[in-house]
Each structure stands twice: as C-alpha cells, then as structure tokens.
Amino acid sequence: MRTVPIVSGCLLVLVACSHAQPAPPPAPQKIVVAEPPPPPAPAPVPVAPPPPPEIAPSSVYFDYDASELSPATRTALQSFFDQAQKRSDQEIRIEGNCDERGTREYNMALGQRRADSAKKYLENLGLDGSRVTTVSNGKERPRATGSGEEAWKENRRDDLIPSAGKVAASGSADQASR
C-alpha cells in the first residue's frame, strides 16, 4: 500500500507541475507615438471695412440769366448724388453763383434760385433734403476774373461742397458779412 501514496504523491506533483508551466512570452507590443495636436488656428482679426470714399466737391453750370438745369448739369448732379448716397454722414452745402452782370440784389436772388434748383433735383433723386443747405454768393465770389464770355460762363455755377456737419442756412450772419 505503500505504492498508493507514492502514486498519489506523483499525481499531485504532476498536477501541480501542469499549472506551473512558464507563461508564454508576451506578444510584441506596437509602440504608438501620438503626434501632438496641431496648434489652434489663430483667431481671426476683425478687419474694419474701409471707409466709403469721400464726396468730391463738384460744380455745375447754368446758362445766362437761368436757373433751369441743363442735361449736362443733371448728369453732373447724378454723379454727385451717387457719391453722396455712400456717405450719409456728410452734409452738403450748395453755393449759387452768378457772373458780374446784373445788380447785387438780382444776382443774390438768381444764385439762390440756382442753388435751390440743384437741391430740389438731388431730393427728387432720393437725397435727404435735411443734409443739404443752400446759400447764394451772387456775384461776390467769382472763380474767373475778366469781363468776357469765358469768365462769365465759369462764374454761372453752383458749387456742391461736402462738409462734416451742419452748415449755416442762407440768410445767416455768415452770409451777411460777405
């Protein structure tokens, strides 16, 4: 009977040995190197839109002793209107002028009719009339000197002048000092 314990002891050793086998070598691991995330895109810098172009001063011309607008004058006023629409922050001053012929009083009235005629045309195109001030210079501010048709033609005009703010209306103290 001694053999039985030996056999059972061997069995026990065999069972124990079967569990004590070395583990298989680990499978080779892949080494993954994570790339750093891309740098964040720079925040867009807000860019202010460019300011609208300035309104260019302009002059329109009239026939002798007239305040009616010629086709050329209407075309020039249309161009001025197109510019003024882009700059609603600017006021406009229209100065009516005359040549040297006629009395001071007559020319002051004619210059005012010319300025008012241009203002009305611009308003009919859609320009806000509160932006426009008219004044007559009469014959007091000639552009050209001389007493001939070329000088007279140059002086029968309206000057359209953009300004940054309100300007004095006709009949103001500023006009009386001229």
C-alpha atoms as a printed R data frame, in Angstrom:
    type eleno elety resid chain resno       x       y       z
1   ATOM     1    CA   MET     A     1   0.000   0.000   0.000
2   ATOM     2    CA   ARG     A     2   2.782   1.973   0.112
3   ATOM     3    CA   THR     A     3   2.553   2.274  -3.510
4   ATOM     4    CA   VAL     A     4  -0.675   4.095  -3.440
5   ATOM     5    CA   PRO     A     5   0.643   7.061  -1.576
6   ATOM     6    CA   ILE     A     6   3.571   7.257  -3.886
7   ATOM     7    CA   VAL     A     7   1.320   7.187  -6.890
8   ATOM     8    CA   SER     A     8  -0.983   9.759  -5.419
9   ATOM     9    CA   GLY     A     9   2.021  11.901  -4.489
10  ATOM    10    CA   CYS     A    10   3.246  11.666  -8.099
11  ATOM    11    CA   LEU     A    11  -0.108  12.549  -9.377
12  ATOM    12    CA   LEU     A    12  -0.186  15.501  -7.133
13  ATOM    13    CA   VAL     A    13   3.218  16.584  -8.382
14  ATOM    14    CA   LEU     A    14   2.144  16.109 -11.969
15  ATOM    15    CA   VAL     A    15  -0.978  18.171 -11.465
16  ATOM    16    CA   ALA     A    16   0.993  20.859  -9.718
17  ATOM    17    CA   CYS     A    17   3.573  20.872 -12.466
18  ATOM    18    CA   SER     A    18   0.981  21.249 -15.138
19  ATOM    19    CA   HIS     A    19  -0.098  24.506 -13.563
20  ATOM    20    CA   ALA     A    20   3.361  25.758 -13.003
21  ATOM    21    CA   GLN     A    21   4.397  25.932 -16.633
22  ATOM    22    CA   PRO     A    22   6.034  29.125 -17.679
23  ATOM    23    CA   ALA     A    23   3.780  31.666 -19.287
24  ATOM    24    CA   PRO     A    24   4.255  32.209 -22.984
25  ATOM    25    CA   PRO     A    25   6.272  35.285 -23.854
26  ATOM    26    CA   PRO     A    26   4.112  38.349 -24.267
27  ATOM    27    CA   ALA     A    27   3.184  39.354 -27.764
28  ATOM    28    CA   PRO     A    28   5.308  42.194 -29.018
29  ATOM    29    CA   GLN     A    29   3.504  45.483 -28.431
30  ATOM    30    CA   LYS     A    30   3.399  48.162 -31.016
31  ATOM    31    CA   ILE     A    31   4.633  51.430 -29.673
32  ATOM    32    CA   VAL     A    32   2.387  54.215 -30.908
33  ATOM    33    CA   VAL     A    33   3.803  57.669 -30.591
34  ATOM    34    CA   ALA     A    34   0.953  60.115 -30.506
35  ATOM    35    CA   GLU     A    35   1.631  63.235 -32.542
36  ATOM    36    CA   PRO     A    36   0.883  66.422 -30.706
37  ATOM    37    CA   PRO     A    37  -2.358  68.039 -31.801
38  ATOM    38    CA   PRO     A    38  -1.945  70.800 -34.360
39  ATOM    39    CA   PRO     A    39  -1.694  74.250 -32.869
40  ATOM    40    CA   PRO     A    40  -5.009  76.028 -32.738
41  ATOM    41    CA   ALA     A    41  -5.726  78.283 -35.665
42  ATOM    42    CA   PRO     A    42  -5.162  81.922 -34.818
43  ATOM    43    CA   ALA     A    43  -8.331  83.787 -34.045
44  ATOM    44    CA   PRO     A    44  -9.408  85.898 -36.999
45  ATOM    45    CA   VAL     A    45  -8.523  89.507 -36.505
46  ATOM    46    CA   PRO     A    46 -11.572  91.642 -37.147
47  ATOM    47    CA   VAL     A    47 -10.855  93.972 -40.007
48  ATOM    48    CA   ALA     A    48 -12.815  97.163 -40.179
49  ATOM    49    CA   PRO     A    49 -14.263  97.798 -43.602
50  ATOM    50    CA   PRO     A    50 -12.601 100.655 -45.408
51  ATOM    51    CA   PRO     A    51 -14.426 103.942 -45.069
52  ATOM    52    CA   PRO     A    52 -16.519 104.944 -48.028
53  ATOM    53    CA   PRO     A    53 -14.779 107.290 -50.412
54  ATOM    54    CA   GLU     A    54 -15.065 110.975 -49.724
55  ATOM    55    CA   ILE     A    55 -17.551 113.021 -51.697
56  ATOM    56    CA   ALA     A    56 -15.636 115.073 -54.229
57  ATOM    57    CA   PRO     A    57 -16.628 118.725 -54.452
58  ATOM    58    CA   SER     A    58 -18.286 119.483 -57.743
59  ATOM    59    CA   SER     A    59 -19.569 122.396 -59.776
60  ATOM    60    CA   VAL     A    60 -22.492 122.557 -62.169
61  ATOM    61    CA   TYR     A    61 -23.046 125.336 -64.677
62  ATOM    62    CA   PHE     A    62 -26.008 127.397 -65.885
63  ATOM    63    CA   ASP     A    63 -26.956 129.396 -68.938
64  ATOM    64    CA   TYR     A    64 -27.079 133.176 -68.782
65  ATOM    65    CA   ASP     A    65 -29.873 134.503 -66.543
66  ATOM    66    CA   ALA     A    66 -31.213 130.972 -65.915
67  ATOM    67    CA   SER     A    67 -31.677 128.562 -63.024
68  ATOM    68    CA   GLU     A    68 -33.019 125.637 -65.091
69  ATOM    69    CA   LEU     A    69 -30.873 122.520 -65.167
70  ATOM    70    CA   SER     A    70 -29.333 121.558 -68.490
71  ATOM    71    CA   PRO     A    71 -28.826 117.879 -69.407
72  ATOM    72    CA   ALA     A    72 -25.099 118.226 -68.598
73  ATOM    73    CA   THR     A    73 -25.956 119.705 -65.193
74  ATOM    74    CA   ARG     A    74 -28.371 116.845 -64.469
75  ATOM    75    CA   THR     A    75 -25.665 114.317 -65.353
76  ATOM    76    CA   ALA     A    76 -23.180 116.015 -63.017
77  ATOM    77    CA   LEU     A    77 -25.785 116.129 -60.236
78  ATOM    78    CA   GLN     A    78 -26.499 112.403 -60.730
79  ATOM    79    CA   SER     A    79 -22.787 111.650 -60.243
80  ATOM    80    CA   PHE     A    80 -22.698 113.803 -57.135
81  ATOM    81    CA   PHE     A    81 -25.837 112.076 -55.821
82  ATOM    82    CA   ASP     A    82 -24.243 108.636 -56.332
83  ATOM    83    CA   GLN     A    83 -21.262 109.684 -54.191
84  ATOM    84    CA   ALA     A    84 -23.444 111.341 -51.535
85  ATOM    85    CA   GLN     A    85 -25.544 108.185 -51.109
86  ATOM    86    CA   LYS     A    86 -22.421 106.330 -49.951
87  ATOM    87    CA   ARG     A    87 -21.631 108.987 -47.329
88  ATOM    88    CA   SER     A    88 -24.810 109.631 -45.392
89  ATOM    89    CA   ASP     A    89 -22.695 111.106 -42.594
90  ATOM    90    CA   GLN     A    90 -21.755 114.140 -44.668
91  ATOM    91    CA   GLU     A    91 -23.765 117.299 -45.046
92  ATOM    92    CA   ILE     A    92 -23.746 119.175 -48.335
93  ATOM    93    CA   ARG     A    93 -23.631 122.878 -48.999
94  ATOM    94    CA   ILE     A    94 -24.738 124.206 -52.375
95  ATOM    95    CA   GLU     A    95 -23.466 127.687 -53.171
96  ATOM    96    CA   GLY     A    96 -25.178 129.501 -56.048
97  ATOM    97    CA   ASN     A    97 -23.007 131.920 -58.013
98  ATOM    98    CA   CYS     A    98 -23.523 134.417 -60.827
99  ATOM    99    CA   ASP     A    99 -21.399 136.348 -63.259
100 ATOM   100    CA   GLU     A   100 -20.703 140.024 -62.761
101 ATOM   101    CA   ARG     A   101 -23.608 141.277 -64.851
102 ATOM   102    CA   GLY     A   102 -26.732 142.449 -63.063
103 ATOM   103    CA   THR     A   103 -27.279 144.174 -59.748
104 ATOM   104    CA   ARG     A   104 -26.116 142.727 -56.472
105 ATOM   105    CA   GLU     A   105 -29.709 142.063 -55.361
106 ATOM   106    CA   TYR     A   106 -30.701 140.434 -58.659
107 ATOM   107    CA   ASN     A   107 -27.657 138.168 -58.616
108 ATOM   108    CA   MET     A   108 -28.212 137.180 -54.964
109 ATOM   109    CA   ALA     A   109 -31.743 136.049 -55.889
110 ATOM   110    CA   LEU     A   110 -30.565 134.266 -59.052
111 ATOM   111    CA   GLY     A   111 -27.780 132.482 -57.158
112 ATOM   112    CA   GLN     A   112 -30.332 131.300 -54.591
113 ATOM   113    CA   ARG     A   113 -32.683 130.002 -57.321
114 ATOM   114    CA   ARG     A   114 -29.775 128.098 -58.855
115 ATOM   115    CA   ALA     A   115 -28.801 126.521 -55.531
116 ATOM   116    CA   ASP     A   116 -32.439 125.647 -54.759
117 ATOM   117    CA   SER     A   117 -32.861 124.121 -58.215
118 ATOM   118    CA   ALA     A   118 -29.888 121.784 -57.668
119 ATOM   119    CA   LYS     A   119 -31.100 120.880 -54.165
120 ATOM   120    CA   LYS     A   120 -34.576 120.023 -55.448
121 ATOM   121    CA   TYR     A   121 -33.116 117.805 -58.172
122 ATOM   122    CA   LEU     A   122 -30.959 115.935 -55.625
123 ATOM   123    CA   GLU     A   123 -34.002 115.483 -53.369
124 ATOM   124    CA   ASN     A   124 -36.006 114.119 -56.305
125 ATOM   125    CA   LEU     A   125 -33.231 111.575 -56.847
126 ATOM   126    CA   GLY     A   126 -33.660 110.479 -53.213
127 ATOM   127    CA   LEU     A   127 -31.154 112.536 -51.232
128 ATOM   128    CA   ASP     A   128 -32.401 113.550 -47.783
129 ATOM   129    CA   GLY     A   129 -33.034 117.289 -48.021
130 ATOM   130    CA   SER     A   130 -32.085 117.813 -44.381
131 ATOM   131    CA   ARG     A   131 -28.476 117.099 -45.381
132 ATOM   132    CA   VAL     A   132 -28.422 119.939 -47.892
133 ATOM   133    CA   THR     A   133 -28.031 123.630 -47.170
134 ATOM   134    CA   THR     A   134 -28.195 126.274 -49.874
135 ATOM   135    CA   VAL     A   135 -26.677 129.731 -49.969
136 ATOM   136    CA   SER     A   136 -26.268 132.392 -52.629
137 ATOM   137    CA   ASN     A   137 -22.987 134.176 -53.195
138 ATOM   138    CA   GLY     A   138 -24.440 136.234 -56.023
139 ATOM   139    CA   LYS     A   139 -21.544 137.758 -57.943
140 ATOM   140    CA   GLU     A   140 -19.394 138.129 -54.824
141 ATOM   141    CA   ARG     A   141 -17.201 135.050 -55.334
142 ATOM   142    CA   PRO     A   142 -16.164 134.793 -58.963
143 ATOM   143    CA   ARG     A   143 -13.957 131.870 -59.924
144 ATOM   144    CA   ALA     A   144 -12.700 133.503 -63.092
145 ATOM   145    CA   THR     A   145 -11.743 137.141 -63.497
146 ATOM   146    CA   GLY     A   146 -12.479 139.173 -66.581
147 ATOM   147    CA   SER     A   147 -15.426 140.563 -68.454
148 ATOM   148    CA   GLY     A   148 -15.849 138.113 -71.286
149 ATOM   149    CA   GLU     A   149 -17.985 135.084 -72.113
150 ATOM   150    CA   GLU     A   150 -15.366 132.562 -70.894
151 ATOM   151    CA   ALA     A   151 -15.155 134.203 -67.452
152 ATOM   152    CA   TRP     A   152 -18.925 134.680 -67.237
153 ATOM   153    CA   LYS     A   153 -19.561 131.041 -68.165
154 ATOM   154    CA   GLU     A   154 -17.216 129.860 -65.378
155 ATOM   155    CA   ASN     A   155 -18.919 132.100 -62.807
156 ATOM   156    CA   ARG     A   156 -22.521 130.998 -63.579
157 ATOM   157    CA   ARG     A   157 -22.404 127.924 -61.391
158 ATOM   158    CA   ASP     A   158 -23.390 126.048 -58.257
159 ATOM   159    CA   ASP     A   159 -20.590 124.686 -56.102
160 ATOM   160    CA   LEU     A   160 -21.520 121.453 -54.305
161 ATOM   161    CA   ILE     A   161 -19.345 121.151 -51.226
162 ATOM   162    CA   PRO     A   162 -19.380 118.221 -48.764
163 ATOM   163    CA   SER     A   163 -18.922 119.121 -45.114
164 ATOM   164    CA   ALA     A   164 -18.645 117.187 -41.853
165 ATOM   165    CA   GLY     A   165 -21.567 118.839 -40.113
166 ATOM   166    CA   LYS     A   166 -24.432 121.246 -40.368
167 ATOM   167    CA   VAL     A   167 -23.698 124.494 -42.140
168 ATOM   168    CA   ALA     A   168 -25.476 127.800 -41.743
169 ATOM   169    CA   ALA     A   169 -28.628 128.239 -43.797
170 ATOM   170    CA   SER     A   170 -28.970 131.062 -46.296
171 ATOM   171    CA   GLY     A   171 -29.657 134.431 -44.781
172 ATOM   172    CA   SER     A   172 -27.337 133.750 -41.847
173 ATOM   173    CA   ALA     A   173 -24.985 136.259 -40.301
174 ATOM   174    CA   ASP     A   174 -22.129 134.484 -42.076
175 ATOM   175    CA   GLN     A   175 -23.639 135.404 -45.435
176 ATOM   176    CA   ALA     A   176 -24.340 138.983 -44.390
177 ATOM   177    CA   SER     A   177 -20.652 139.545 -43.699
178 ATOM   178    CA   ARG     A   178 -19.691 138.767 -47.305
